[in-house]
Amino acid sequence: MEDEVIALINSGMKLKCGHCGQGKLFRGYLKFHDNCPNCRQDLTVADTADGPAFFVGFFTMIVFAPIILVLVQSADTIFAKILAFIIGIVLCSLVCLILLPPVKAILLNLQINYDSGEGSTDK
């Protein structure tokens, strides 16, 4: 079971289908294909919703917020403070944009593999 999760995470990091490990998941930056181009796995059965954005945003802000605050506070002039703040925000945004597709692919692969769906109160 542990090897299966690692394989799903690895295929997600490569933006590949978790079922076959070959087909590309995305047709655009964050738009999934309806089916895997290689194995025809239905990719519409799972919805990652806001999960990837939450995890990526939360992680990057935990890492970058202290760095940005220290850089801004350590700058001497107001120009240096503004420049440090802008550079920190741009770097944080770039990291978010880079991490979003792999995290979304990992969550989709895990959802499809474990047949997870929307929670309900029905028994």
DSSP file (Angstrom, degrees, kcal/mol; ACC not computed):
  #  RESIDUE AA STRUCTURE BP1 BP2  ACC     N-H-->O    O-->H-N    N-H-->O    O-->H-N    TCO  KAPPA ALPHA  PHI   PSI    X-CA   Y-CA   Z-CA
    1    1 A M     >        0   0    0      0, 0.0     4,-1.9     0, 0.0     5,-0.2   0.000 360.0 360.0 360.0 -40.0    0.0    0.0    0.0
    2    2 A E  H  >  +     0   0    0      1,-0.2     4,-2.2     2,-0.2     5,-0.2   0.898 360.0  50.5 -65.6 -40.6    2.8    2.4    0.8
    3    3 A D  H  > S+     0   0    0      1,-0.2     4,-2.3     2,-0.2    -1,-0.2   0.850 107.4  55.3 -64.8 -33.5    4.5    1.7   -2.5
    4    4 A E  H  > S+     0   0    0      2,-0.2     4,-2.2     1,-0.2    -2,-0.2   0.913 108.1  47.2 -65.6 -43.5    1.2    2.4   -4.3
    5    5 A V  H  X S+     0   0    0     -4,-1.9     4,-2.5     2,-0.2    -2,-0.2   0.910 111.9  50.5 -64.6 -42.7    0.9    5.8   -2.6
    6    6 A I  H  X S+     0   0    0     -4,-2.2     4,-2.6     1,-0.2    -2,-0.2   0.902 110.1  50.2 -62.6 -40.8    4.5    6.7   -3.5
    7    7 A A  H  X S+     0   0    0     -4,-2.3     4,-2.4     2,-0.2    -1,-0.2   0.895 110.9  49.3 -64.2 -39.9    3.9    5.6   -7.1
    8    8 A L  H  X S+     0   0    0     -4,-2.2     4,-2.1     2,-0.2    -2,-0.2   0.902 112.5  47.4 -65.8 -40.5    0.8    7.9   -7.2
    9    9 A I  H  X S+     0   0    0     -4,-2.5     4,-2.4     2,-0.2    -2,-0.2   0.918 112.1  50.0 -66.7 -43.1    2.7   10.8   -5.8
   10   10 A N  H  X S+     0   0    0     -4,-2.6     4,-1.3     1,-0.2    -2,-0.2   0.914 111.7  47.2 -62.4 -43.2    5.6   10.3   -8.3
   11   11 A S  H  <>S+     0   0    0     -4,-2.4     5,-3.3     1,-0.2    -1,-0.2   0.878 111.8  51.7 -67.3 -35.1    3.2   10.1  -11.2
   12   12 A G  H ><5S+     0   0    0     -4,-2.1     3,-1.4     3,-0.2    94,-0.2   0.891 106.2  53.4 -65.8 -39.1    1.4   13.2  -10.0
   13   13 A M  H 3<5S+     0   0    0     -4,-2.4    -1,-0.2     1,-0.3    -2,-0.2   0.807 110.3  48.0 -65.3 -28.1    4.7   15.1   -9.7
   14   14 A K  T 3<5S-     0   0    0     -4,-1.3    -1,-0.3    -5,-0.2    -2,-0.2   0.405 116.3-119.3 -88.7   1.8    5.4   14.2  -13.3
   15   15 A L  T < 5 +     0   0    0     -3,-1.4    10,-2.0     1,-0.2    11,-0.4   0.822  69.8 136.2  62.5  34.8    1.9   15.4  -14.2
   16   16 A K  B   < -A   24   0A   0     -5,-3.3    -1,-0.2     8,-0.2     8,-0.2  -0.712  63.9 -85.0-111.2 161.4    1.1   11.9  -15.4
   17   17 A C     >  -     0   0    0      6,-2.3     4,-1.5    -2,-0.3    -1,-0.1  -0.375  27.7-143.8 -63.0 136.8   -1.9    9.6  -15.0
   18   18 A G  T  4 S+     0   0    0      2,-0.2    -1,-0.1     1,-0.2    -7,-0.1   0.693  96.0  56.5 -76.2 -19.0   -1.9    7.6  -11.8
   19   19 A H  T  4 S+     0   0    0      1,-0.1    -1,-0.2     4,-0.1   -11,-0.0   0.937 128.6   8.7 -78.9 -49.4   -3.5    4.6  -13.5
   20   20 A C  T  4 S-     0   0    0      3,-0.1    -2,-0.2    21,-0.0    -1,-0.1   0.666  85.6-137.4-106.7 -21.6   -1.0    4.0  -16.3
   21   21 A G  S  < S+     0   0    0     -4,-1.5    -3,-0.1     2,-0.1    -5,-0.0   0.539  87.2  73.8  77.1   5.9    1.8    6.4  -15.4
   22   22 A Q        +     0   0    0      2,-0.1    -1,-0.1    -6,-0.0    -4,-0.1   0.763  67.2  86.9-117.5 -45.4    2.1    7.5  -19.0
   23   23 A G  S    S-     0   0    0      1,-0.1    -6,-2.3    -7,-0.1     2,-0.3  -0.320  76.8-115.1 -70.8 142.4   -0.7    9.8  -20.1
   24   24 A K  B     -A   16   0A   0     -8,-0.2    -8,-0.2     1,-0.1     9,-0.1  -0.566  19.3-157.3 -73.9 134.3   -0.6   13.6  -19.5
   25   25 A L        +     0   0    0    -10,-2.0     8,-2.8    -2,-0.3     2,-0.3   0.843  68.0  66.1 -80.2 -34.8   -3.2   14.8  -17.1
   26   26 A F  B     -B   32   0B   0    -11,-0.4     6,-0.3     6,-0.3     3,-0.1  -0.706  42.9-179.4-102.0 139.2   -3.4   18.4  -18.2
   27   27 A R  S    S+     0   0    0      4,-3.1     2,-0.2    -2,-0.3     5,-0.2   0.534  85.4   8.6-100.3 -14.2   -4.6   19.9  -21.4
   28   28 A G  S    S-     0   0    0      3,-1.4     5,-0.1     5,-0.0     0, 0.0  -0.712 107.8 -65.1-143.7-165.5   -3.9   23.4  -20.1
   29   29 A Y  S    S-     0   0    0     -2,-0.2    -3,-0.1     1,-0.2    -1,-0.0   0.941 129.2  -6.0 -58.8 -50.1   -2.2   25.0  -17.1
   30   30 A L  S    S+     0   0    0      2,-0.1     2,-0.6    74,-0.0    -1,-0.2   0.182 108.2 109.9-129.9  16.1   -4.7   23.6  -14.6
   31   31 A K        -     0   0    0      0, 0.0    -4,-3.1     0, 0.0    -3,-1.4  -0.843  57.4-144.0 -98.2 122.6   -7.3   22.1  -16.9
   32   32 A F  B     -B   26   0B   0     -2,-0.6    -6,-0.3    -6,-0.3     2,-0.1  -0.483  18.3-112.6 -79.3 152.1   -7.5   18.3  -16.9
   33   33 A H        -     0   0    0     -8,-2.8     3,-0.1    -2,-0.1    -1,-0.1  -0.425  25.4-123.3 -66.9 158.8   -8.3   16.1  -19.9
   34   34 A D  S    S+     0   0    0      1,-0.2     9,-2.6    -2,-0.1    10,-0.7   0.861  95.1  13.6 -72.5 -35.9  -11.6   14.4  -19.6
   35   35 A N  B    S-C   42   0C   0      7,-0.2     7,-0.2     8,-0.2    -1,-0.2  -0.956  94.5 -93.3-135.6 153.7   -9.9   11.0  -20.1
   36   36 A C     >  -     0   0    0      5,-2.0     4,-1.6    -2,-0.3   -11,-0.1  -0.513  31.2-138.4 -64.0 129.9   -6.2    9.9  -20.0
   37   37 A P  T  4 S+     0   0    0      0, 0.0    -1,-0.2     0, 0.0   -12,-0.1   0.726  98.7  39.5 -63.3 -20.5   -4.8   10.1  -23.5
   38   38 A N  T  4 S+     0   0    0    -14,-0.1    -2,-0.0     3,-0.1     0, 0.0   0.914 132.6  13.7 -95.1 -55.0   -3.0    6.8  -22.9
   39   39 A C  T  4 S-     0   0    0      2,-0.1    -1,-0.0     0, 0.0    -3,-0.0   0.460  91.6-123.4-107.0  -2.3   -5.2    4.4  -20.9
   40   40 A R     <  +     0   0    0     -4,-1.6     2,-0.1     1,-0.2     3,-0.0   0.674  46.2 170.2  67.5  20.1   -8.6    6.3  -21.2
   41   41 A Q        -     0   0    0      1,-0.1    -5,-2.0    -6,-0.1     2,-0.5  -0.434  41.8-113.2 -60.0 131.1   -9.0    6.5  -17.4
   42   42 A D  B     -C   35   0C   0     -7,-0.2     3,-0.4     1,-0.2    -7,-0.2  -0.573  33.6-176.5 -70.8 118.5  -12.0    8.8  -16.7
   43   43 A L  S    S+     0   0    0     -9,-2.6     3,-0.5    -2,-0.5    -8,-0.2   0.418  71.4  74.2 -97.0  -0.1  -10.6   11.9  -15.0
   44   44 A T  S    S+     0   0    0    -10,-0.7    -1,-0.2     1,-0.2    -9,-0.1   0.524  74.2  81.6 -88.8  -5.1  -13.9   13.5  -14.5
   45   45 A V  S    S+     0   0    0     -3,-0.4     2,-0.3    72,-0.0    -1,-0.2   0.668  92.7  50.1 -75.3 -14.9  -14.9   11.2  -11.6
   46   46 A A        -     0   0    0     -3,-0.5     2,-0.4    71,-0.1    71,-0.1  -0.920  64.2-161.7-124.4 150.5  -12.8   13.2   -9.1
   47   47 A D        -     0   0    0     -2,-0.3    -3,-0.1     1,-0.1    -2,-0.0  -0.972   7.6-167.3-133.3 117.6  -12.8   16.9   -8.3
   48   48 A T    >   +     0   0    0     -2,-0.4     3,-1.9     1,-0.2    -1,-0.1   0.667  26.7 176.6 -78.3 -15.9   -9.8   18.4   -6.5
   49   49 A A  T 3   -     0   0    0      1,-0.3     4,-0.3     2,-0.1    -1,-0.2  -0.187  65.1 -24.0  49.8-128.3  -11.8   21.7   -5.9
   50   50 A D  T 3> S+     0   0    0      1,-0.2     4,-2.4     2,-0.1    -1,-0.3   0.376 109.6 102.5 -96.4   3.6   -9.8   24.2   -3.7
   51   51 A G  H <> S+     0   0    0     -3,-1.9     4,-2.6     1,-0.2     5,-0.2   0.921  80.8  46.5 -54.9 -52.3   -7.6   21.6   -2.0
   52   52 A P  H  > S+     0   0    0      0, 0.0     4,-2.6     0, 0.0     5,-0.3   0.912 113.0  49.7 -60.3 -41.9   -4.4   22.2   -4.1
   53   53 A A  H  > S+     0   0    0     -4,-0.3     4,-2.4     2,-0.2     5,-0.3   0.895 112.2  48.8 -64.3 -38.8   -4.7   26.0   -3.8
   54   54 A F  H  X S+     0   0    0     -4,-2.4     4,-2.8     2,-0.2     5,-0.3   0.958 114.1  44.2 -64.5 -50.6   -5.1   25.7    0.0
   55   55 A F  H  X S+     0   0    0     -4,-2.6     4,-2.3     2,-0.2     5,-0.2   0.916 117.7  44.0 -63.1 -43.9   -2.2   23.3    0.5
   56   56 A V  H  X S+     0   0    0     -4,-2.6     4,-2.7    -5,-0.2     5,-0.3   0.939 116.7  45.9 -67.0 -46.6    0.2   25.3   -1.8
   57   57 A G  H  X S+     0   0    0     -4,-2.4     4,-2.1    -5,-0.3     5,-0.2   0.912 114.2  48.3 -62.7 -43.0   -0.9   28.7   -0.4
   58   58 A F  H  X S+     0   0    0     -4,-2.8     4,-1.9    -5,-0.3    -1,-0.2   0.931 114.1  46.1 -63.6 -46.4   -0.6   27.5    3.2
   59   59 A F  H  X S+     0   0    0     -4,-2.3     4,-1.9    -5,-0.3    -2,-0.2   0.938 114.0  46.9 -62.8 -48.4    2.8   25.9    2.6
   60   60 A T  H  X S+     0   0    0     -4,-2.7     4,-3.4     1,-0.2     5,-0.3   0.871 111.9  50.3 -67.1 -35.1    4.3   28.9    0.8
   61   61 A M  H  X S+     0   0    0     -4,-2.1     4,-2.0    -5,-0.3    -1,-0.2   0.867 107.8  53.5 -71.5 -33.5    3.0   31.4    3.2
   62   62 A I  H  < S+     0   0    0     -4,-1.9    -1,-0.2    -5,-0.2    -2,-0.2   0.899 118.9  36.4 -63.3 -38.2    4.5   29.5    6.2
   63   63 A V  H  X S+     0   0    0     -4,-1.9     4,-0.8    -5,-0.2    -2,-0.2   0.924 125.4  36.3 -79.4 -46.2    7.8   29.5    4.4
   64   64 A F  H  X S+     0   0    0     -4,-3.4     4,-3.1    -5,-0.2     5,-0.3   0.802 100.5  70.5 -85.2 -29.8    7.8   32.9    2.8
   65   65 A A  H  X S+     0   0    0     -4,-2.0     4,-2.5    -5,-0.3     5,-0.2   0.930 103.6  42.7 -58.2 -48.9    6.1   35.1    5.4
   66   66 A P  H  > S+     0   0    0      0, 0.0     4,-2.5     0, 0.0    -1,-0.2   0.906 115.2  50.9 -63.7 -37.7    8.9   35.0    8.0
   67   67 A I  H  X S+     0   0    0     -4,-0.8     4,-2.5     2,-0.2    -2,-0.2   0.939 112.1  46.0 -63.7 -45.9   11.5   35.5    5.2
   68   68 A I  H  X S+     0   0    0     -4,-3.1     4,-2.7     1,-0.2     5,-0.2   0.922 113.1  50.0 -63.1 -44.2    9.7   38.5    3.8
   69   69 A L  H  X S+     0   0    0     -4,-2.5     4,-2.5    -5,-0.3    -1,-0.2   0.910 112.1  47.1 -62.3 -42.4    9.2   40.1    7.2
   70   70 A V  H  X S+     0   0    0     -4,-2.5     4,-2.1     2,-0.2    -1,-0.2   0.923 113.3  48.7 -65.5 -43.4   12.9   39.6    8.2
   71   71 A L  H  X S+     0   0    0     -4,-2.5     4,-0.9    -5,-0.2    -2,-0.2   0.922 113.8  46.1 -62.7 -43.2   14.0   41.1    4.8
   72   72 A V  H >< S+     0   0    0     -4,-2.7     3,-0.5     1,-0.2    -2,-0.2   0.918 114.7  47.0 -66.7 -42.5   11.7   44.1    5.1
   73   73 A Q  H 3< S+     0   0    0     -4,-2.5    -1,-0.2    -5,-0.2    -2,-0.2   0.808 110.4  52.8 -70.1 -28.6   12.7   44.7    8.7
   74   74 A S  H 3< S+     0   0    0     -4,-2.1    -1,-0.2    -5,-0.2    -2,-0.2   0.643  87.0 100.0 -83.5 -13.3   16.4   44.4    8.1
   75   75 A A    <<  -     0   0    0     -4,-0.9     6,-0.0    -3,-0.5    -3,-0.0  -0.461  61.3-153.0 -73.0 146.1   16.4   47.0    5.2
   76   76 A D  S    S+     0   0    0     -2,-0.1     2,-0.2     5,-0.0    -1,-0.1   0.916  70.2  48.4 -87.4 -47.9   17.5   50.5    6.1
   77   77 A T  S  > S-     0   0    0      1,-0.1     4,-2.0     4,-0.0     5,-0.1  -0.535  81.3-119.3 -96.5 161.6   15.8   52.8    3.7
   78   78 A I  H  > S+     0   0    0      1,-0.2     4,-2.5     2,-0.2     5,-0.2   0.862 115.8  55.5 -64.6 -35.6   12.1   52.9    2.7
   79   79 A F  H  > S+     0   0    0      1,-0.2     4,-2.5     2,-0.2    -1,-0.2   0.917 108.1  47.9 -62.7 -42.9   13.1   52.1   -0.9
   80   80 A A  H  > S+     0   0    0      2,-0.2     4,-2.6     1,-0.2    -2,-0.2   0.869 110.9  52.0 -66.2 -36.8   14.9   49.0    0.2
   81   81 A K  H  X S+     0   0    0     -4,-2.0     4,-2.3     2,-0.2    -2,-0.2   0.928 112.1  45.1 -64.0 -45.5   11.9   47.9    2.3
   82   82 A I  H  X S+     0   0    0     -4,-2.5     4,-2.6     2,-0.2    -2,-0.2   0.918 114.1  49.4 -64.9 -43.4    9.6   48.3   -0.6
   83   83 A L  H  X S+     0   0    0     -4,-2.5     4,-2.6     2,-0.2     5,-0.2   0.913 111.3  48.8 -62.9 -43.7   11.9   46.5   -2.9
   84   84 A A  H  X S+     0   0    0     -4,-2.6     4,-2.3     2,-0.2    -1,-0.2   0.898 112.4  49.5 -63.1 -40.6   12.4   43.6   -0.5
   85   85 A F  H  X S+     0   0    0     -4,-2.3     4,-2.4     2,-0.2    -2,-0.2   0.928 112.4  46.6 -64.1 -46.0    8.6   43.3    0.0
   86   86 A I  H  X S+     0   0    0     -4,-2.6     4,-2.5     2,-0.2    -2,-0.2   0.919 113.4  48.3 -64.7 -44.3    8.0   43.3   -3.8
   87   87 A I  H  X S+     0   0    0     -4,-2.6     4,-2.5     1,-0.2     5,-0.2   0.914 112.2  50.0 -62.9 -42.1   10.7   40.7   -4.5
   88   88 A G  H  X S+     0   0    0     -4,-2.3     4,-2.3    -5,-0.2    -2,-0.2   0.912 112.0  46.8 -62.3 -43.4    9.4   38.5   -1.7
   89   89 A I  H  X S+     0   0    0     -4,-2.4     4,-2.4     2,-0.2    -2,-0.2   0.899 112.8  49.5 -67.1 -40.7    5.8   38.7   -3.0
   90   90 A V  H  X S+     0   0    0     -4,-2.5     4,-2.4     2,-0.2    -2,-0.2   0.926 112.7  47.1 -64.6 -44.6    6.9   37.9   -6.5
   91   91 A L  H  X S+     0   0    0     -4,-2.5     4,-2.3     2,-0.2    -2,-0.2   0.905 112.2  50.3 -63.3 -41.3    9.0   35.0   -5.5
   92   92 A C  H  X S+     0   0    0     -4,-2.3     4,-2.1    -5,-0.2    -2,-0.2   0.910 111.4  48.7 -62.7 -42.6    6.2   33.6   -3.3
   93   93 A S  H  X S+     0   0    0     -4,-2.4     4,-2.4     2,-0.2    -2,-0.2   0.903 110.4  50.9 -64.8 -41.6    3.7   34.0   -6.2
   94   94 A L  H  X S+     0   0    0     -4,-2.4     4,-2.1     2,-0.2    -2,-0.2   0.908 109.0  50.6 -63.1 -42.0    6.1   32.2   -8.6
   95   95 A V  H  X S+     0   0    0     -4,-2.3     4,-2.5     1,-0.2    -1,-0.2   0.914 110.4  50.5 -62.4 -42.0    6.6   29.3   -6.1
   96   96 A C  H  X S+     0   0    0     -4,-2.1     4,-1.8     1,-0.2    -2,-0.2   0.928 110.7  48.6 -60.0 -45.4    2.8   29.0   -5.9
   97   97 A L  H  < S+     0   0    0     -4,-2.4    -1,-0.2     1,-0.2    -2,-0.2   0.834 113.7  47.1 -66.5 -32.1    2.4   28.9   -9.6
   98   98 A I  H  < S+     0   0    0     -4,-2.1    -1,-0.2    -5,-0.2    -2,-0.2   0.885 116.0  43.4 -75.4 -39.0    5.1   26.3  -10.0
   99   99 A L  H  X S+     0   0    0     -4,-2.5     4,-2.0    -5,-0.2     5,-0.2   0.729  95.9  78.0 -80.1 -22.3    3.7   24.0   -7.2
  100  100 A L  H  X S+     0   0    0     -4,-1.8     4,-2.4     1,-0.2     5,-0.2   0.910  91.4  48.0 -60.8 -49.4    0.0   24.2   -8.1
  101  101 A P  H  > S+     0   0    0      0, 0.0     4,-2.4     0, 0.0    -1,-0.2   0.934 113.6  45.8 -61.6 -45.8   -0.1   21.8  -11.1
  102  102 A P  H  > S+     0   0    0      0, 0.0     4,-2.5     0, 0.0    -2,-0.2   0.912 114.2  48.4 -64.0 -38.3    1.9   18.9   -9.4
  103  103 A V  H  X S+     0   0    0     -4,-2.0     4,-2.4     2,-0.2     5,-0.2   0.905 112.1  49.4 -66.3 -39.6   -0.1   19.2   -6.2
  104  104 A K  H  X S+     0   0    0     -4,-2.4     4,-2.1    -5,-0.2    -1,-0.2   0.904 112.2  48.5 -64.3 -40.6   -3.4   19.2   -8.2
  105  105 A A  H  X S+     0   0    0     -4,-2.4     4,-2.6   -93,-0.2    -2,-0.2   0.898 110.8  50.6 -66.3 -41.1   -2.2   16.1  -10.1
  106  106 A I  H  X S+     0   0    0     -4,-2.5     4,-2.4   -94,-0.2    -2,-0.2   0.937 111.5  47.3 -62.4 -46.7   -1.2   14.3   -6.9
  107  107 A L  H  X S+     0   0    0     -4,-2.4     4,-2.4     1,-0.2    -1,-0.2   0.885 112.4  49.8 -64.0 -38.4   -4.6   15.0   -5.3
  108  108 A L  H  X S+     0   0    0     -4,-2.1     4,-2.6     2,-0.2     5,-0.2   0.937 110.7  49.5 -64.9 -45.9   -6.5   13.9   -8.4
  109  109 A N  H  X S+     0   0    0     -4,-2.6     4,-2.3     1,-0.2    -2,-0.2   0.908 113.3  46.6 -59.7 -42.8   -4.4   10.6   -8.6
  110  110 A L  H  X S+     0   0    0     -4,-2.4     4,-2.3     2,-0.2     6,-0.2   0.899 112.1  50.5 -67.0 -40.6   -5.1    9.9   -5.0
  111  111 A Q  H  <>S+     0   0    0     -4,-2.4     5,-1.9    -5,-0.2     4,-0.4   0.924 113.6  44.4 -63.4 -44.5   -8.8   10.7   -5.3
  112  112 A I  H ><5S+     0   0    0     -4,-2.6     3,-0.8     3,-0.2    -2,-0.2   0.926 114.0  49.7 -67.1 -43.7   -9.2    8.4   -8.3
  113  113 A N  H 3<5S+     0   0    0     -4,-2.3    -2,-0.2    -5,-0.2    -1,-0.2   0.904 118.5  37.6 -63.3 -42.0   -7.2    5.6   -6.8
  114  114 A Y  T 3<5S-     0   0    0     -4,-2.3    -1,-0.2    -5,-0.2    -2,-0.2   0.326 104.8-127.4 -94.7   8.3   -9.1    5.6   -3.5
  115  115 A D  T < 5 +     0   0    0     -3,-0.8     2,-0.2    -4,-0.4    -3,-0.2   0.859  46.6 171.1  50.9  42.5  -12.4    6.3   -5.1
  116  116 A S      < +     0   0    0     -5,-1.9     2,-0.2    -6,-0.2    -1,-0.2  -0.546   3.6 169.4 -84.1 150.3  -13.0    9.2   -2.8
  117  117 A G        -     0   0    0     -2,-0.2     2,-0.2   -71,-0.1   -71,-0.1  -0.701  41.6 -47.0-141.7-167.6  -15.9   11.5   -3.3
  118  118 A E        -     0   0    0     -2,-0.2    -1,-0.1     1,-0.1     2,-0.0  -0.463  63.5-109.9 -71.0 139.1  -17.8   14.3   -1.8
  119  119 A G        +     0   0    0     -2,-0.2     2,-0.3    -3,-0.0    -1,-0.1  -0.351  40.2 179.8 -69.0 149.8  -18.8   13.8    1.8
  120  120 A S        -     0   0    0      2,-0.1    -1,-0.0    -2,-0.0     0, 0.0  -0.955  36.6-134.7-145.6 164.5  -22.4   13.2    2.7
  121  121 A T  S    S+     0   0    0     -2,-0.3     2,-0.1     2,-0.0    -2,-0.0   0.437  72.1 110.4 -98.3  -2.9  -24.6   12.6    5.8
  122  122 A D              0   0    0      1,-0.1    -2,-0.1     0, 0.0     0, 0.0  -0.456 360.0 360.0 -73.2 144.9  -26.5    9.7    4.1
  123  123 A K              0   0    0     -2,-0.1    -1,-0.1     0, 0.0    -2,-0.0   0.390 360.0 360.0-111.8 360.0  -25.9    6.2    5.4
